[in-house]
């Protein structure tokens, strides 16, 4: 927002605006690649690519356009209404109306090209929030844009080809690896937290209370019943170090990002004392990964118990546990008790029975489910249910999910849930299912008991099967690895093993994405503020090189960066985001990127995509790509530049009409060297982007050959 000094916005204000824009243009043109000054940093962070150098070039271009607009609108001496001595300037801003009107008529020319650069009548220069700078006597308030899809798409177009998806944010499916739905012949679904999404925090609260009761029955102090579940504390993907009793948030390589002992967040020096180099190897004998949504209650209970025993006056703290008199309790034994209690309440306790008794309280139901599953089968694909739950519990949950007076459509009668699937497998025991597996047996759907004998024959629609292995299952249904898209919530049991061992295409359900996206968009002013601090940090080092003796004082900037980062983390919860900690991605995030082809908050987002849709992964940019614009020329003397090859259709035609290199060398060297050098590839060499089959590649070759032949005929 412009705030001129004492005079109204007349020729002086316009001149000062022009001076400011010219100075800003110079800033953009002179900025180094480490100095981020993007016209829409908030939107840039929101889209995550952080194309820093492009932002600088785009800012420079926009400044040039704005300067031209200002000069074309007679900013300097419009005699009709912008003269410096015109009396109306003192009290009436109408003297500027002609300039504003002319500028407004032109501004649409560059609004559509990227982040909006608004004129003074829009009250914005750059759409960022809570950043205020004083430059050239003008106080410029950087306020952010309206967060509309139009603005976001506009930003995408302005970043030189960044893809935009016009679907609503809540309907989006995010892509790690390209996937063509047309190639999917089998859709498989897990049940718990996939088809059946349990309500949070009610369901975690139920599990937490049952765990407390179980531990008290095993001899734990009655005092632990005073703990109440706090959904703001736990997050998925944490590691529990059974040696020191710490909850760890780590990155993909085991570098420790956050360390919590009970409820105490350890400081930098404390972490270094326990973990040299702030690193921990993923050792299953020491570390347990709390990956699933079912792990949330035990994550919080572990923190409660560690905090209780560590700080209770009747216990003495030791390095790997606590001591009371002659009795020692290690952190590992506490963990083992909690783990056993979790297994007990799932297998023998009241968790399932209480869930079934209060389905409305604990389970979400969506009337679009029957319609969506029917659409999948109508597209020609087949459906299967593959769950670890037993048949009795599965039948109760699925019956509730399909408990509507109508069927797939309002005018169709209600149908039993089993009729929506081609194959149903319960008690799968994933991830064992993807390895050696168990015996495949048939379930008596009237009693829930297993029929005797191992099933060898075909699988029938409407029947229910128990156990088995992926090898046997895929052979019986006639599926190949990439024919199958499996949808589940368990990063290890559902996604990692099905992808790594069997090559299934994978779709991870992450209900936390609802909150993650809310914070990512709602708190964008924090991201913008962090970006501005990065700009200021880069500016302090801008003109310094290895000959510099002086040392800039960045202590205040570092403190500000820490403060903003802390606010960002707390916006997600006490343990921060599921996917990142500050600027670092978490272990969970790396697992998602590595093993989940697609991910979304709910599988029902597939409703908003046709079954012929091509999910194409965005480019995974490294810093030397994300911070350097294509428009920036870089030339250096090096023999490596000569490595580049090009191939055009004309080259193929020329190659087609002359003897092959093989034949030339057969004649000259008597077949001693079949090929003197590799030929330039005629088609794309990588095979991951388009998710196409070999048949598609052959068809492309035939199409290219046909084009060459057609051109030859036309030339003749």
C-alpha positions in Angstrom: 0.0 0.0 0.0 1.4 3.4 -1.0 1.6 6.0 1.7 2.9 9.3 0.3 4.3 11.8 2.7 2.3 15.1 3.1 1.1 15.7 -0.5 -1.8 13.9 -2.2 -1.1 11.4 -4.8 -0.4 13.8 -7.6 2.5 14.2 -9.9 4.9 14.0 -7.0 3.4 10.7 -5.8 3.5 9.3 -9.3 7.1 10.4 -9.8 8.1 8.8 -6.6 6.2 5.6 -7.6 8.1 5.6 -10.9 11.4 6.1 -9.1 10.5 3.3 -6.7 9.6 0.9 -9.6 12.9 1.7 -11.5 14.9 1.1 -8.3 13.0 -2.2 -7.8 13.8 -3.1 -11.4 17.5 -2.6 -10.8 17.2 -4.6 -7.7 15.7 -7.5 -9.6 18.2 -7.3 -12.4 21.2 -7.2 -10.1 20.0 -9.8 -7.6 22.2 -12.8 -7.2 20.7 -16.3 -7.5 20.7 -16.5 -3.7 18.6 -13.3 -3.3 15.0 -14.3 -3.6 12.6 -11.4 -4.4 9.6 -13.0 -6.1 6.6 -10.9 -7.1 4.4 -13.4 -5.3 6.6 -15.2 -2.7 3.5 -16.3 -0.8 2.1 -18.1 -3.8 5.5 -19.4 -4.7 5.9 -21.1 -1.3 2.3 -22.3 -1.6 3.2 -24.1 -4.8 6.4 -25.3 -3.3 8.7 -25.0 -6.3 10.5 -21.8 -5.2 11.8 -20.9 -8.6 14.0 -18.2 -7.2 15.9 -17.0 -10.2 12.8 -17.1 -12.3 11.0 -14.9 -9.8 13.8 -12.3 -10.1 13.6 -12.3 -13.9 9.8 -12.2 -13.8 10.0 -9.3 -11.3 12.4 -7.4 -13.6 10.1 -7.9 -16.6 7.1 -6.8 -14.7 8.9 -3.7 -13.5 9.8 -2.8 -17.1 6.1 -3.2 -18.1 5.0 -1.0 -15.2 7.6 1.7 -16.0 6.3 1.7 -19.5 2.7 2.0 -18.3 3.6 4.9 -16.0 5.5 6.8 -18.7 2.8 6.2 -21.3 0.2 7.6 -19.0 2.0 11.0 -18.9 3.2 10.7 -15.3 5.7 13.4 -16.1 3.7 16.5 -16.7 0.2 15.6 -17.9 -0.9 19.3 -18.3 -4.6 18.5 -18.0 -4.6 17.3 -14.4 -1.2 16.4 -13.2 0.6 19.7 -13.1 2.6 20.3 -9.9 0.7 23.6 -9.3 -2.8 22.4 -9.9 -4.8 23.5 -6.9 -7.1 20.4 -6.9 -4.1 18.2 -5.9 -4.1 19.5 -2.4 -7.5 18.3 -1.5 -9.0 16.4 -4.4 -7.4 13.1 -5.6 -9.4 13.3 -8.8 -6.4 14.8 -10.5 -5.0 11.4 -10.7 -8.1 9.7 -12.1 -7.0 10.0 -15.7 -3.7 8.4 -14.9 -5.4 5.6 -12.9 -7.9 5.1 -15.6 -5.4 4.8 -18.3 -3.2 2.5 -16.2 -6.2 0.3 -15.3 -7.1 -0.1 -18.9 -3.7 -1.6 -19.6 -3.0 -3.6 -16.5 -5.0 -6.7 -17.8 -2.2 -7.2 -20.4 0.1 -8.5 -17.7 -2.2 -9.7 -15.0 -2.7 -13.0 -16.8 1.0 -13.7 -17.2 1.7 -14.3 -13.6 1.3 -13.0 -10.0 -0.7 -9.9 -9.9 1.1 -6.6 -9.9 -1.6 -4.1 -8.8 -1.8 -0.4 -9.4 -2.3 2.1 -6.6 -6.1 2.0 -7.0 -5.9 -1.7 -6.1 -4.0 -0.8 -2.9 -1.3 -3.4 -3.6 2.1 -3.4 -5.3 3.2 -6.9 -4.3 0.7 -9.5 -2.9 2.5 -10.5 0.2 1.6 -10.2 3.9 3.1 -8.7 7.0 6.3 -7.4 5.3 6.9 -3.7 5.4 9.9 -2.0 3.8 10.9 1.6 3.5 12.5 2.3 0.1 13.2 5.7 -1.4 11.0 7.5 1.0 8.0 5.3 0.2 6.6 3.0 2.8 5.4 -0.1 0.9 3.1 -2.6 2.7 3.3 -6.0 1.0 -0.1 -7.6 1.4 -1.0 -10.9 0.0 -3.4 -11.7 -2.8 -6.8 -13.2 -2.4 -6.2 -16.9 -2.3 -8.4 -17.9 -5.2 -7.8 -20.6 -7.8 -7.5 -17.8 -10.4 -4.7 -16.2 -8.6 -2.9 -19.5 -8.1 -3.3 -20.5 -11.7 -2.1 -17.0 -12.7 1.1 -17.7 -10.6 1.6 -21.0 -12.3 1.4 -19.5 -15.7 3.9 -16.9 -14.7 6.5 -19.5 -13.7 7.2 -20.5 -17.2 5.3 -23.7 -17.6 4.5 -24.8 -14.1 1.4 -27.0 -14.4 -1.9 -25.8 -13.0 -4.7 -28.1 -11.8 -8.0 -26.3 -11.7 -9.7 -28.8 -9.5 -10.6 -27.5 -6.1 -7.8 -28.0 -3.6 -10.0 -30.4 -1.5 -10.5 -32.6 -4.6 -6.8 -32.8 -5.6 -4.8 -36.0 -6.0 -1.0 -35.4 -5.8 1.5 -37.2 -8.0 4.9 -38.6 -7.3 5.2 -40.9 -10.4 3.2 -40.6 -13.6 0.3 -43.0 -13.8 -2.3 -43.5 -16.6 -5.6 -44.7 -15.2 -6.4 -46.2 -18.5 -3.7 -48.9 -17.9 -5.2 -49.9 -14.5 -7.2 -53.1 -14.7 -7.6 -53.8 -11.0 -8.4 -51.4 -8.2 -7.6 -52.8 -4.7 -8.7 -51.2 -1.4 -7.7 -51.5 2.2 -10.6 -51.0 4.7 -9.3 -49.4 7.9 -8.6 -45.7 7.4 -9.2 -46.1 3.7 -12.7 -47.2 2.8 -13.6 -46.7 6.4 -12.1 -43.4 7.8 -12.3 -43.3 11.6 -13.2 -39.9 13.1 -10.4 -38.0 14.7 -9.8 -37.4 17.6 -12.7 -39.5 18.9 -11.2 -42.8 17.7 -7.7 -42.0 19.0 -9.3 -41.0 22.3 -11.0 -44.4 22.5 -7.8 -46.3 21.8 -5.9 -44.1 24.3 -8.3 -44.8 27.1 -8.4 -48.6 26.4 -4.6 -48.6 26.5 -4.5 -46.9 29.8 -6.9 -49.4 31.3 -4.9 -52.3 29.9 -1.6 -51.0 31.4 -3.2 -50.4 34.8 -4.5 -54.0 34.8 -0.9 -55.1 34.2 0.3 -53.2 37.3 1.0 -49.7 36.1 0.2 -46.9 38.5 -3.4 -45.7 38.7 -2.1 -42.2 38.3 -1.7 -42.7 34.6 -5.5 -42.7 34.2 -5.3 -38.9 34.8 -3.8 -38.4 31.3 -6.2 -37.2 28.7 -5.5 -37.6 25.0 -4.1 -34.4 23.4 -4.5 -34.5 19.5 -2.1 -31.5 19.1 0.9 -33.5 20.3 1.4 -36.7 18.3 2.1 -36.9 14.6 2.7 -39.9 12.3 6.1 -41.0 11.2 8.0 -40.5 14.5 10.7 -42.9 15.6 10.7 -44.2 19.2 14.3 -44.8 20.4 13.8 -47.7 22.9 17.3 -47.1 24.4 16.9 -43.5 25.6 13.0 -43.3 25.5 12.9 -40.5 23.0 10.4 -39.7 20.3 12.4 -38.5 17.3 11.4 -36.7 14.2 14.0 -37.4 11.6 14.7 -36.8 7.9 15.1 -39.4 5.2 18.6 -40.2 6.3 18.2 -40.5 10.0 19.3 -36.9 10.8 17.4 -35.8 14.0 15.1 -32.8 13.4 13.2 -32.9 16.7 13.9 -34.9 19.9 11.3 -35.2 22.7 11.8 -37.0 26.0 8.3 -37.3 27.5 6.9 -33.8 27.1 10.4 -32.1 27.2 11.7 -30.9 23.8 15.5 -31.4 24.1 17.9 -28.6 23.2 20.7 -28.8 20.7 23.4 -29.6 23.2 21.2 -32.3 24.8 20.6 -34.0 21.5 24.3 -34.0 20.7 25.1 -35.6 24.0 22.8 -38.6 23.3 23.2 -38.7 19.5 26.7 -37.8 18.1 26.3 -35.8 14.9 22.5 -35.7 15.6 22.1 -38.9 13.6 20.6 -42.3 14.3 20.7 -45.4 12.2 17.3 -47.1 11.6 18.0 -50.3 13.5 14.8 -52.4 14.1 16.3 -53.8 17.4 16.4 -50.2 18.8 14.0 -48.1 16.8 10.3 -48.5 16.2 8.7 -46.4 13.5 5.2 -45.2 14.4 3.9 -45.0 10.9 0.1 -45.6 11.1 -2.9 -43.7 12.2 -3.5 -46.6 14.7 -0.1 -45.6 16.2 -1.2 -42.1 17.3 -2.7 -43.2 20.7 0.4 -45.2 21.6 2.7 -42.3 20.5 1.0 -40.0 23.0 0.8 -42.7 25.7 4.6 -43.4 25.3 5.3 -39.6 25.8 2.9 -39.6 28.9 4.6 -42.6 30.5 8.2 -41.5 29.8 7.3 -38.1 31.3 5.6 -39.6 34.3 8.4 -42.0 35.3 11.2 -39.5 34.5 9.7 -36.7 36.6 7.9 -38.6 39.4 9.8 -38.2 42.8 9.5 -41.9 43.6 11.6 -42.8 40.6 15.3 -42.1 40.0 16.2 -41.3 36.4 18.9 -43.2 34.7 20.3 -43.0 31.2 18.3 -45.8 29.7 15.4 -46.0 32.2 14.2 -45.3 35.7 14.9 -46.9 39.1 12.7 -47.4 42.2 14.7 -49.0 45.1 16.2 -52.2 43.8 13.8 -52.3 40.8 14.9 -50.9 37.4 12.5 -50.2 34.5 14.1 -49.6 31.2 12.5 -47.4 28.5 12.6 -50.5 26.3 10.5 -52.5 28.7 8.0 -49.6 28.9 7.8 -49.6 25.1 7.3 -53.4 25.0 4.5 -53.2 27.5 2.7 -50.5 25.4 3.2 -52.5 22.2 1.8 -55.6 23.8 -1.2 -53.6 25.1 -1.9 -52.2 21.7 -1.9 -55.7 20.1 -4.1 -56.9 23.0 -6.8 -54.3 22.6 -6.9 -54.9 18.8 -7.1 -58.7 19.0 -8.7 -59.4 22.3 -9.9 -56.2 23.9 -12.8 -53.9 23.4 -11.6 -51.7 20.6 -13.6 -53.4 17.9 -16.7 -54.1 20.0 -16.9 -50.5 21.2 -16.4 -49.3 17.6 -19.2 -51.5 16.3 -21.5 -50.4 19.2 -20.9 -46.7 18.3 -20.4 -46.6 14.5 -22.0 -43.2 14.1 -19.5 -41.7 16.6 -16.4 -43.3 15.3 -16.8 -44.0 11.6 -17.4 -41.6 8.7 -19.9 -42.6 6.1 -20.2 -41.1 2.6 -23.1 -41.8 0.3 -20.9 -41.4 -2.8 -19.1 -44.7 -2.0 -21.5 -47.1 -3.8 -21.7 -44.8 -6.8 -17.9 -44.5 -7.1 -17.2 -48.2 -6.8 -19.9 -48.9 -9.5 -18.3 -46.4 -11.8 -14.9 -48.2 -11.5 -16.5 -51.5 -12.5 -18.4 -49.8 -15.3 -15.1 -48.5 -16.7 -14.1 -52.1 -17.3 -11.8 -52.5 -14.3 -12.2 -55.0 -11.5 -12.4 -54.3 -7.8 -11.0 -56.2 -4.8 -10.9 -55.6 -1.0 -7.8 -56.6 0.8 -7.8 -56.0 4.5 -6.1 -57.3 7.7 -9.3 -57.2 9.6 -11.3 -60.3 10.3 -14.5 -61.1 8.5 -16.9 -60.3 11.4 -15.5 -56.8 12.0 -15.2 -56.2 8.2 -18.8 -57.2 7.6 -20.1 -54.8 10.3 -18.0 -51.9 9.1 -18.8 -52.4 5.4 -22.5 -52.9 6.0 -22.5 -49.6 7.8 -20.6 -47.9 5.0 -23.2 -49.1 2.5 -26.2 -48.5 4.7 -28.3 -46.3 2.4 -31.8 -46.8 1.2 -30.6 -46.7 -2.4 -27.9 -48.5 -4.4 -25.2 -47.0 -6.6 -27.8 -44.5 -7.8 -30.9 -42.9 -6.2 -33.3 -44.8 -8.4 -31.6 -48.2 -7.7 -32.5 -50.5 -4.8 -30.1 -51.2 -1.9 -27.5 -53.9 -2.4 -25.3 -55.9 -0.1 -21.8 -54.5 0.2 -20.2 -57.7 -1.1 -21.8 -57.2 -4.6 -19.7 -54.1 -5.2 -16.4 -56.1 -5.3 -15.2 -58.9 -7.6 -12.9 -60.3 -4.9 -12.8 -60.0 -1.1 -9.9 -61.0 1.1 -9.8 -60.6 4.9 -7.2 -61.6 7.5 -4.6 -60.8 4.8 -1.8 -60.2 7.4 0.0 -57.5 5.3 2.9 -57.1 4.9 3.4 -60.8 5.2 0.8 -61.2 2.4 3.3 -59.6 -0.1 6.0 -62.1 0.9 5.5 -65.7 1.8 1.9 -65.2 2.8 -0.4 -67.7 4.6 -2.8 -70.4 3.5 -5.6 -69.2 1.3 -9.0 -70.3 2.8 -12.6 -69.6 2.2 -14.8 -68.0 4.8 -18.3 -69.2 5.8 -20.1 -65.9 5.5 -23.0 -67.2 7.7 -20.9 -68.1 10.7 -17.6 -66.2 10.0 -15.7 -69.5 10.5 -13.0 -70.6 8.0 -13.7 -73.6 5.8 -11.3 -76.5 6.0 -8.7 -77.0 3.3 -6.5 -74.8 1.1 -8.3 -73.0 -1.7 -6.8 -73.8 -5.2 -9.7 -73.0 -7.5 -11.0 -69.8 -9.0 -12.2 -66.9 -6.9 -15.9 -66.0 -7.1 -17.7 -62.8 -6.8 -19.7 -62.6 -3.5 -17.5 -65.1 -1.7 -15.0 -64.1 1.0 -11.5 -65.5 1.4 -9.0 -65.4 4.2 -5.2 -65.1 4.1 -3.2 -66.1 1.0 -0.3 -64.5 -0.6 0.2 -62.0 -3.4 1.6 -64.6 -5.8 -1.4 -66.9 -5.4 -3.9 -64.0 -5.4 -2.6 -62.3 -8.5 -2.4 -65.6 -10.4 -6.0 -66.4 -9.5 -7.4 -63.0 -10.6 -5.1 -62.8 -13.6 -3.3 -59.6 -12.7 0.2 -58.3 -13.4 2.1 -55.9 -11.2 1.4 -52.6 -13.0 -2.2 -53.6 -13.7 -3.0 -53.1 -10.1 -3.6 -49.8 -8.3 -3.7 -50.5 -4.5 -5.2 -47.8 -2.2 -4.3 -47.9 1.4 -3.2 -45.8 4.4 -0.3 -47.8 5.8 2.9 -46.6 4.4 4.7 -49.9 5.2 2.0 -52.6 5.2 0.0 -51.3 2.3 2.3 -49.1 0.2 6.0 -49.9 0.7 5.7 -53.7 0.4 3.1 -53.7 -2.4 5.4 -51.4 -4.4 8.8 -52.7 -3.5 8.1 -56.4 -3.6 5.2 -56.8 -6.1 5.4 -53.6 -8.3 1.8 -52.6 -7.8 0.9 -49.0 -8.5 0.2 -47.3 -5.2 -2.2 -44.7 -3.9 -1.6 -43.6 -0.3 -4.4 -42.1 1.8 -3.2 -39.3 4.1 -6.2 -37.9 6.0 -3.8 -35.3 7.6 -3.6 -33.6 4.2 -6.7 -31.7 5.1 -5.0 -29.9 7.9 -1.6 -29.7 6.1 -3.2 -27.9 3.1 -5.2 -25.6 5.4 -2.0 -24.5 7.2 -0.1 -24.3 3.9 -2.6 -21.8 2.5 -3.9 -20.1 5.6 -0.5 -19.3 7.1 1.1 -18.2 3.9 2.1 -14.9 5.5 4.5 -16.8 7.6 6.1 -18.4 4.5 6.2 -15.0 2.9 7.9 -13.5 5.9 10.5 -16.3 6.0 11.2 -15.6 2.3 11.7 -11.9 3.0 14.2 -12.8 5.8 16.0 -15.0 3.3 16.3 -12.0 1.0 17.7 -9.9 3.8 20.2 -12.6 4.7 21.4 -12.9 1.1 21.6 -9.1 0.9 24.0 -8.9 3.8 26.5 -11.2 2.0 25.7 -9.9 -1.6 28.9 -7.9 -2.3 31.2 -10.0 -0.1 33.7 -12.5 -1.4 36.7 -14.5 -0.2 38.8 -11.3 0.2 36.4 -9.8 2.7 37.7 -9.5 6.3 34.5 -8.0 7.8 31.9 -10.3 9.3 28.3 -9.2 9.0 26.2 -9.5 12.1 23.4 -11.9 11.3 22.4 -12.8 14.8 19.1 -10.9 14.7 18.2 -12.3 11.4 18.9 -15.8 12.6 16.7 -15.2 15.6 13.9 -13.9 13.4 14.2 -16.9 11.1 14.0 -19.3 14.1 11.0 -17.4 15.5 9.1 -17.5 12.2 10.0 -21.2 11.7 8.7 -22.0 15.2 5.4 -20.3 14.4 5.1 -22.3 11.2 5.7 -25.6 13.1 3.2 -24.8 15.8 0.6 -24.0 13.2 0.6 -27.8 12.4 0.8 -29.0 16.0 3.3 -29.4 18.8 5.4 -31.8 16.7 5.1 -29.8 13.6 4.1 -30.9 10.1 3.7 -34.5 9.1 5.9 -33.8 6.0 8.5 -31.3 7.1 10.3 -29.7 10.0 11.3 -26.2 9.0 12.9 -26.5 5.5 13.7 -30.2 5.9 11.4 -33.0 4.7 10.7 -35.8 7.2 11.3 -39.5 7.1 7.6 -40.0 6.5 7.7 -37.5 3.6 10.6 -39.4 2.0 8.7 -42.7 2.2 5.6 -41.1 0.6 7.8 -39.7 -2.3 9.6 -43.0 -2.7 6.7 -45.5 -2.6 3.4 -43.8 -3.2 2.7 -43.1 -6.9 -0.3 -41.0 -5.9 -1.5 -39.6 -2.6 -4.6 -37.7 -1.4 -6.7 -37.0 1.7 -9.3 -39.5 0.6 -9.7 -42.1 -2.2 -13.0 -40.4 -3.1 -11.0 -37.7 -4.8 -10.8 -40.1 -7.7 -14.4 -39.2 -8.4 -13.2 -35.9 -9.9 -11.0 -37.5 -12.5 -12.0 -39.5 -15.6 -10.8 -43.1 -15.8 -8.7 -42.2 -18.8 -6.8 -39.5 -16.8 -3.0 -39.2 -17.1 -1.5 -38.3 -13.7 1.8 -36.7 -14.6 4.4 -36.1 -12.0 5.8 -32.6 -11.7 9.5 -32.1 -12.3 11.7 -32.9 -9.3 14.1 -29.9 -9.3 17.5 -29.7 -7.7 18.8 -26.4 -6.4 20.8 -25.7 -9.5 17.6 -26.0 -11.5 15.0 -24.4 -9.2 17.2 -21.3 -8.6 18.4 -20.7 -12.1 16.1 -19.3 -14.8 16.0 -20.6 -18.3 16.3 -17.0 -19.6 19.6 -16.6 -17.8 22.5 -17.3 -20.2 25.4 -19.2 -18.9 28.4 -19.8 -21.1 31.7 -21.3 -20.0 34.7 -22.8 -21.9 34.3 -26.6 -21.3 34.5 -29.6 -23.6 31.4 -31.0 -21.9 29.2 -28.6 -23.9 29.9 -30.7 -27.0 28.1 -33.7 -25.4 24.7 -32.4 -26.5 22.9 -34.2 -29.4 19.8 -33.2 -31.3 17.5 -35.2 -33.4 14.7 -34.0 -35.7 12.3 -35.7 -38.1 14.4 -34.4 -41.0 17.4 -36.2 -39.6 15.4 -39.4 -39.5 14.4 -39.0 -43.1 18.0 -38.4 -44.1 19.1 -41.4 -42.1 16.3 -43.5 -43.8 17.6 -42.6 -47.3 21.3 -43.5 -46.7 23.2 -46.6 -45.9 23.3 -47.3 -42.2 26.4 -46.8 -40.2 26.5 -50.5 -39.6 26.7 -51.2 -43.3 29.3 -48.6 -43.9 31.6 -50.1 -41.4 30.8 -53.6 -42.6 32.2 -52.6 -46.0 35.3 -50.8 -44.7 36.3 -52.9 -41.8 35.0 -56.3 -42.8 32.5 -56.4 -39.9 35.2 -56.0 -37.2 33.4 -52.9 -35.8 29.6 -53.2 -36.2 29.0 -49.6 -34.9 31.7 -46.9 -34.8 29.6 -44.8 -32.4 26.1 -44.8 -30.8 23.4 -43.4 -33.0 21.3 -40.5 -31.6 18.1 -41.9 -30.1 15.0 -41.3 -32.2 12.6 -41.5 -29.3 12.5 -40.6 -25.7 14.8 -42.9 -23.8 13.4 -42.8 -20.3 10.4 -44.9 -19.6 8.9 -43.5 -16.4 7.1 -40.2 -17.4 4.4 -41.3 -19.7 3.5 -44.6 -18.0 3.2 -46.2 -21.4 3.5 -49.9 -22.4 5.9 -51.4 -24.9 3.0 -51.6 -27.3 2.6 -47.8 -27.1 6.3 -47.4 -27.9 6.0 -49.7 -30.9 2.9 -47.7 -32.1 4.9 -44.5 -31.8 7.7 -45.9 -33.9 5.3 -47.0 -36.5 3.7 -43.6 -36.5 7.1 -41.9 -37.0 8.0 -44.3 -39.8 4.6 -43.6 -41.5 5.3 -39.8 -41.2 8.6 -40.3 -42.9 7.2 -42.4 -45.7 4.4 -39.9 -46.2 6.9 -37.0 -46.5 8.9 -39.0 -49.0 5.8 -39.7 -51.1 4.8 -36.0 -51.0 8.4 -35.0 -52.0 8.3 -37.3 -55.0 
